[in-house]
Amino acid sequence: MNDQLKQQLVEWRRDFHQYPEQGFLEMRTASIVAAELDRLGFKLRTGREVMVSKEMMGRPSVKTVAAHAEWAEQNGANPDYFGLFLDGFTGIVADWETGKEGPVTAFRFDMDALPIFESDDADHLPEKEGFRSVAPGSMHACGHDGHTSIGLGLANLMAENADQFTGTIRIIFQPAEEGVRGAKSMTAAGVVDDVDRFIAVHLGTGVPHRHFVAAANGFLATTKMNVSFRGMASHAGAQPQDGRNALLAAASAALNIHAISRHSNGASRVNVGELHAGSGRNIIADTADMKIETRGANSSINHYVKEQAIAVIKGAAQMYGVDYEIDVAGEAINCDSTLALAEKLAEAAKGSPFIDEVVLEDNSSAGSEDATYFMERVKAHGGEATYCIVGTDLAAGHHNKLFDINEESLFAGVDVLYRAAVELNGVT
């Protein structure tokens, strides 16, 4: 990898970091990515070609999409490609077709940011170096700015060395990984149905700098639910009997959701993360909104916790005489990596000058990832899939306002994945 590409990787990452975009709003990011991929000669499919509308969970409102489109246009979106993503369908699938017989290998990179106010502490590197988020309330606090840059770096190395490959190399840029909302829609569109090998990548997650994990397993199946309770407002002193208290219904539901029995067949989780209700101290609350998540070691266990939570919500609503509505705002399944493919990645990583230690398999994850939809679909069609981790130094934990990475890990990510592509699709 030459110094010019290293510099470009850092520039891309800092640009994406400075202009973060949350899920299904990655219009600026996607326009820049599409422009670079088109310049390199990749065959592009974008937006509605690669996303199924009904499978997009937790979509922002039409008003939010329109307002963000205006922001993106004013903040550096590529004008030649910006129009492809105005409706919030921000996925990209880029194919390098060699014309030679060989497998289809896909690499997936997520692009979205988080709803976090980034720190303006003087010692915070993005603040110090002038690339702190300019979008208040949005921040790349999980490394997806780095993932997108790694994807572009891989694309550049592919194009520079095209004669070394057979088959098809597919690079997938996915929106809305946060909240596990975006992969299902792309999977439903069939973007991996012909894929023989699938590789997803993440920076950090506690893996030390210059270390590489070829197969990260243990992702929990999960469901994210937005719950609304709707009752009847009334004066709390004069006519309390006329009210139907949505706040109390939600509070009862929150307490009893946390009382759901754990499952004996594996890890299970449940959490009420937000609860907003009422409009005044002397008013029977007629509205309450709650955000909850369930998790399980597998999809069956998660389904058990989810159904128990729904039963609690229904019962609380009935007890207080209020209406309720549940919106599934995100969901992911469990899926473990294919060890045979992970072994090939591990061998590729051992040859990288940016990696000192390679771990074949790590089963310690307690989080969730919607790349599992891609992985499970590929495996169901007879292919192989793995989820790998490129280690990095972290200024603070993921989803923290002080989050930052060691940018040398970008070089490691590109180098290892390029070596893996050569191993999997190289001319023999």
C-alpha positions in Angstrom: 0.0 0.0 0.0 1.5 3.3 -1.1 1.6 6.5 1.0 -0.8 8.2 -1.4 -3.6 5.7 -0.6 -2.8 5.8 3.1 -3.2 9.6 3.1 -6.4 9.2 1.1 -7.8 6.7 3.6 -7.3 9.2 6.5 -8.8 12.1 4.4 -11.9 10.0 3.6 -12.3 8.9 7.2 -12.0 12.5 8.6 -14.4 13.8 6.0 -17.0 11.2 6.8 -16.4 11.8 10.5 -16.9 15.6 10.1 -20.2 15.1 8.2 -21.9 12.2 9.9 -25.3 10.9 8.7 -27.7 8.7 10.6 -29.5 5.6 9.2 -31.3 6.0 5.9 -30.0 9.5 5.7 -26.5 8.8 4.4 -27.1 10.8 1.2 -23.9 12.9 1.3 -21.8 9.8 2.2 -23.4 7.6 -0.4 -23.0 10.2 -3.2 -19.3 10.4 -2.5 -18.9 6.6 -2.3 -20.8 6.1 -5.6 -18.8 8.8 -7.4 -15.5 7.1 -6.4 -16.7 3.6 -7.3 -18.0 4.8 -10.7 -14.7 6.5 -11.3 -12.9 3.3 -10.6 -15.0 1.3 -13.1 -17.3 -0.7 -10.8 -20.8 -1.6 -12.0 -23.2 0.2 -9.6 -26.6 -0.6 -8.3 -28.1 1.9 -5.9 -31.2 2.8 -3.8 -34.4 1.0 -4.6 -32.5 -1.5 -6.9 -30.9 -2.9 -3.8 -33.4 -2.2 -1.0 -36.9 -3.5 -0.3 -39.0 -0.7 1.2 -41.2 -2.9 3.4 -38.2 -4.4 5.1 -36.7 -1.0 6.0 -37.2 -0.7 9.8 -37.2 2.5 11.8 -37.2 4.7 8.8 -37.1 8.5 9.4 -40.1 10.6 8.5 -40.6 12.1 5.0 -40.1 15.5 6.6 -36.8 14.4 8.2 -35.5 12.9 4.9 -36.3 16.1 3.0 -34.7 18.3 5.6 -31.6 16.2 5.7 -31.4 16.2 1.9 -31.1 19.9 2.0 -28.4 19.7 4.6 -26.5 17.1 2.6 -26.6 19.2 -0.6 -25.3 22.2 1.3 -22.5 20.2 3.0 -20.6 18.6 0.1 -22.7 15.9 -1.4 -21.5 15.0 -4.9 -24.0 16.8 -7.2 -23.7 14.1 -10.0 -24.8 11.2 -7.7 -26.7 13.0 -5.0 -30.0 12.5 -6.8 -29.8 8.7 -6.5 -30.3 8.8 -2.7 -32.7 11.7 -2.1 -35.5 9.4 -0.9 -33.5 7.8 1.9 -32.8 4.6 0.0 -29.0 4.9 0.5 -27.6 1.4 -0.2 -24.9 0.8 -2.8 -23.8 -2.5 -4.4 -20.6 -2.3 -6.5 -19.4 -5.2 -8.7 -16.0 -5.7 -10.2 -16.7 -8.3 -12.9 -13.5 -9.8 -14.2 -15.1 -11.7 -17.0 -13.1 -14.8 -15.8 -14.7 -17.8 -14.3 -14.6 -17.7 -10.5 -16.5 -17.2 -7.3 -18.6 -14.2 -6.2 -17.0 -12.7 -3.1 -18.8 -9.9 -1.2 -17.4 -7.4 1.4 -19.9 -5.4 3.4 -19.2 -2.0 5.0 -21.7 0.1 7.0 -22.0 3.9 6.6 -24.2 5.3 9.3 -23.6 7.5 12.4 -25.2 7.6 15.8 -27.5 10.2 17.6 -24.7 11.4 19.9 -23.4 14.9 20.5 -19.6 14.7 19.9 -17.3 16.0 22.6 -15.7 19.4 22.1 -13.0 18.8 24.7 -9.7 20.3 23.6 -7.9 17.0 23.9 -10.4 15.1 21.7 -8.5 14.6 18.5 -11.3 15.4 16.0 -11.8 18.7 17.9 -8.0 19.3 18.0 -7.5 18.5 14.3 -10.6 20.2 13.0 -12.8 17.3 11.9 -15.3 17.1 14.8 -18.9 16.6 13.7 -20.6 19.7 12.2 -24.0 18.0 12.6 -25.1 18.6 16.2 -26.6 15.4 17.7 -24.9 13.1 15.1 -21.5 11.5 15.5 -19.5 8.6 14.1 -19.0 7.0 17.5 -18.7 3.4 16.3 -16.1 3.5 13.5 -18.4 3.4 10.5 -16.6 6.4 9.0 -13.5 4.1 9.1 -15.5 1.2 7.6 -16.6 3.2 4.6 -13.1 4.4 4.0 -11.7 0.9 4.2 -14.3 -0.1 1.6 -13.2 2.6 -0.7 -9.5 1.7 -0.1 -10.3 -1.9 -1.0 -12.0 -0.8 -4.2 -9.0 1.3 -5.2 -6.6 -1.6 -4.8 -9.0 -3.9 -6.7 -9.1 -1.5 -9.6 -5.3 -1.0 -9.6 -4.7 -4.7 -9.8 -7.7 -5.9 -11.8 -5.7 -8.4 -13.8 -4.9 -10.4 -10.7 -8.6 -11.5 -10.1 -11.2 -13.9 -11.3 -14.9 -14.1 -10.8 -16.7 -11.1 -9.2 -15.8 -8.9 -6.3 -18.8 -7.3 -4.8 -18.6 -4.4 -2.3 -21.7 -3.6 -0.4 -22.2 -0.2 1.4 -25.0 -0.6 3.8 -27.1 2.1 5.5 -28.6 1.9 9.0 -26.6 -0.7 10.8 -27.2 1.1 14.1 -30.4 -0.2 15.5 -30.0 -3.2 13.2 -32.3 -1.7 10.5 -30.7 -1.7 7.1 -29.3 -5.2 6.2 -32.7 -6.9 6.1 -33.9 -4.7 3.3 -30.8 -5.3 1.2 -30.9 -9.1 1.9 -34.6 -9.1 0.8 -33.5 -7.4 -2.4 -31.3 -10.4 -3.2 -28.0 -8.7 -3.2 -26.2 -11.7 -1.8 -28.2 -14.5 -3.3 -25.4 -15.4 -5.8 -22.6 -14.8 -3.3 -20.2 -17.7 -2.6 -18.2 -16.0 0.2 -19.3 -13.1 2.3 -17.1 -11.0 4.7 -18.2 -8.3 7.1 -15.7 -6.2 9.0 -15.7 -4.0 12.1 -13.0 -1.8 13.7 -12.3 -2.0 17.4 -14.9 -3.7 19.7 -12.1 -4.2 22.3 -9.7 -6.0 20.0 -6.2 -4.5 20.5 -4.4 -2.5 17.8 -2.5 -4.6 15.2 -4.6 -7.6 16.2 -7.1 -9.3 13.8 -10.0 -11.6 14.6 -11.0 -13.7 11.6 -14.3 -15.0 13.0 -16.3 -13.0 15.6 -19.2 -15.1 16.8 -21.7 -14.8 19.6 -23.9 -12.1 18.2 -27.3 -12.1 19.9 -30.5 -12.1 18.0 -32.4 -8.9 18.8 -35.6 -7.0 18.3 -36.0 -3.2 18.8 -39.5 -2.0 19.5 -41.1 1.4 19.8 -44.2 1.3 21.9 -46.9 4.0 22.2 -49.7 4.1 24.7 -52.7 6.4 24.1 -55.2 7.1 26.8 -57.5 10.1 27.7 -56.3 13.3 29.3 -58.3 14.7 32.3 -57.9 17.1 35.2 -56.1 15.1 37.9 -57.9 17.0 40.7 -61.4 17.7 39.4 -62.2 14.7 37.2 -59.6 12.0 37.6 -62.2 9.3 36.9 -62.6 10.5 33.4 -58.9 10.0 32.5 -57.2 6.9 31.1 -53.6 7.0 32.3 -51.1 6.1 29.6 -48.2 6.9 31.9 -49.2 4.3 34.5 -49.8 1.8 31.7 -46.3 2.4 30.4 -44.7 2.4 33.9 -46.4 -0.9 34.7 -45.2 -2.4 31.4 -41.7 -1.2 32.0 -41.4 -2.8 35.4 -43.0 -6.1 34.3 -40.9 -6.3 31.2 -37.8 -6.4 33.4 -39.4 -9.2 35.4 -39.6 -11.5 32.4 -37.9 -14.8 33.2 -34.6 -15.5 31.6 -34.3 -18.5 29.3 -32.5 -21.7 30.4 -31.3 -22.6 26.8 -29.0 -19.6 26.5 -28.4 -15.9 27.1 -31.4 -13.6 27.1 -31.7 -9.9 27.6 -34.4 -7.2 27.8 -34.2 -3.5 28.4 -36.5 -0.5 28.5 -34.2 2.2 27.4 -36.5 5.2 27.1 -39.9 6.3 28.6 -41.5 9.6 27.9 -45.0 10.4 29.1 -47.4 13.1 30.1 -47.7 16.9 29.7 -48.2 18.4 33.1 -48.3 17.6 36.8 -52.1 18.1 37.2 -53.1 16.2 34.0 -53.9 12.5 33.6 -51.3 11.5 31.1 -52.9 10.6 27.7 -49.6 9.7 26.0 -46.6 7.6 26.8 -43.8 6.4 24.5 -41.3 3.7 25.3 -38.3 2.1 23.5 -37.3 -1.4 24.4 -35.1 -4.1 23.1 -34.9 -7.9 23.5 -32.0 -10.1 22.8 -31.3 -13.9 22.8 -28.5 -16.2 22.1 -30.4 -17.4 19.1 -33.5 -16.3 17.3 -35.7 -18.7 19.2 -34.7 -17.3 22.6 -35.1 -13.8 21.3 -38.6 -14.7 20.0 -39.5 -16.0 23.5 -38.4 -12.7 25.2 -40.1 -10.6 22.5 -43.4 -12.4 22.8 -43.3 -12.1 26.6 -42.7 -8.4 26.3 -45.6 -8.0 23.9 -47.9 -9.9 26.3 -46.8 -7.6 29.2 -47.5 -4.5 27.0 -50.9 -5.8 26.0 -51.8 -6.6 29.6 -50.7 -3.2 30.9 -52.8 -1.4 28.3 -55.8 -3.5 29.1 -55.4 -2.9 32.8 -55.4 0.9 32.4 -57.9 1.0 29.6 -55.6 2.6 27.0 -54.7 1.7 23.4 -51.2 0.6 22.4 -49.2 0.2 19.3 -45.9 -1.6 18.7 -43.5 -0.7 15.9 -40.6 -3.0 15.2 -37.8 -0.4 14.6 -35.0 -2.9 14.2 -34.2 -6.6 14.2 -31.3 -9.0 13.7 -30.8 -12.8 13.8 -27.9 -14.8 15.2 -25.4 -16.4 12.8 -22.0 -17.9 13.4 -19.1 -17.6 11.0 -17.9 -20.3 8.6 -14.7 -21.6 10.1 -13.2 -22.7 6.7 -13.6 -19.1 5.3 -12.2 -17.6 8.6 -9.1 -19.8 8.3 -8.4 -18.3 4.8 -8.8 -14.8 6.3 -6.5 -15.7 9.1 -3.8 -16.8 6.7 -4.2 -13.6 4.7 -3.8 -11.5 7.9 -0.7 -13.3 8.9 1.0 -11.9 5.8 0.0 -8.3 6.5 2.7 -5.9 7.8 0.0 -4.1 9.8 -0.9 -7.1 11.9 1.1 -8.6 14.7 -1.4 -11.2 16.1 -4.2 -13.2 14.5 -7.0 -14.8 16.4 -9.0 -17.4 14.4 -12.2 -17.3 16.4 -13.7 -15.2 19.2 -17.1 -16.2 20.7 -17.3 -13.5 23.4 -19.6 -11.0 21.7 -22.7 -10.0 23.6 -23.9 -7.4 21.1 -26.0 -7.7 17.9 -25.3 -7.1 14.2 -27.6 -7.1 11.2 -24.8 -8.4 9.0 -26.1 -11.7 10.2 -29.0 -11.4 7.7 -26.4 -11.4 4.9 -24.5 -14.2 6.5 -27.4 -16.4 7.0 -28.7 -15.9 3.5 -25.3 -16.7 2.0 -25.0 -19.8 4.1 -28.6 -20.9 3.2 -27.6 -20.8 -0.4 -24.5 -23.0 0.2 -22.0 -20.3 0.6 -19.6 -19.3 3.4 -19.6 -16.2 5.6 -17.6 -14.6 8.3 -17.5 -11.5 10.4 -14.0 -10.2 11.2 -12.6 -7.6 13.5 -9.6 -5.2 12.9 -8.2 -4.1 16.2 -7.5 -0.5 17.0 -6.7 1.8 19.9 -9.8 3.5 21.2 -9.9 6.9 22.8 -13.2 5.8 24.5 -15.7 3.0 24.1 -18.0 2.6 21.2 -21.1 4.9 21.3 -19.2 7.4 23.6 -18.9 11.1 22.8 -15.1 10.8 23.0 -14.9 7.8 20.7 -12.0 7.9 18.2 -9.8 5.3 16.5 -6.1 4.9 15.7 -6.2 5.7 12.0 -3.4 3.2 11.2 -6.0 0.5 11.6 -7.5 1.7 8.3 -4.4 0.5 6.6 -4.6 -2.8 8.3 -8.3 -3.2 7.3 -7.6 -2.5 3.6 -4.5 -4.6 3.5 -6.0 -7.7 5.1 -9.2 -7.6 3.1 -7.2 -7.1 -0.2 -5.0 -10.1 0.7 -8.2 -12.1 1.4 -9.6 -11.1 -2.0 -6.4 -12.3 -3.7 -6.6 -15.6 -1.7 -10.3 -16.1 -2.6 -10.4 -14.7 -6.2 -6.9 -14.5 -7.3 -5.6 -15.8 -10.6 -3.9 -19.2 -10.0 
